[in-house]
Amino acid sequence: QVHLVESGGGRVEPGGSLTLSCVASRLLAITEQMAWYRQVPGKERDIVAAITHVGIKGYVGAVKGRYAISRDIATNTVYLQMNDLTSEGAGIYFCNAFNGGQYTWGQGLQVTVSS
């Protein structure tokens, strides 16, 4: 089973930027999909961005054009660059690996957007 270790959460002012990192114990090139999800209190965990094992990227909703998912195959690291953050970007961000019908989650990172 893959293990995911996240880093990079914290507090940022509105309009600011933050980069989240997720190091996987499994080779990204053979992991079907890596993704970032966001969860806010009282709501379900929703997907924000994803990248497949061949590098195809996808984004959901208002993050298009402001967030960028990327990966470093050499270090098995997936990134989420978040720009022009608003209060709607706040929440707990989870790194996710999907492979062989199985989902694996990181521990979650708190992202706070406030002045």
Number of C-alpha atoms within 10 A of each C-alpha: 9 17 15 23 16 21 17 15 18 14 16 18 15 17 14 15 17 18 16 21 22 24 20 22 14 15 14 25 16 11 18 16 20 28 25 27 19 22 19 15 8 6 8 10 16 14 19 24 23 24 22 18 17 12 16 10 16 15 19 12 9 11 17 12 11 13 20 19 23 19 20 12 12 9 12 16 21 26 22 23 15 19 18 15 21 16 14 12 21 19 20 18 26 27 30 25 25 16 16 7 6 9 13 15 18 20 14 21 19 18 20 20 20 14 9
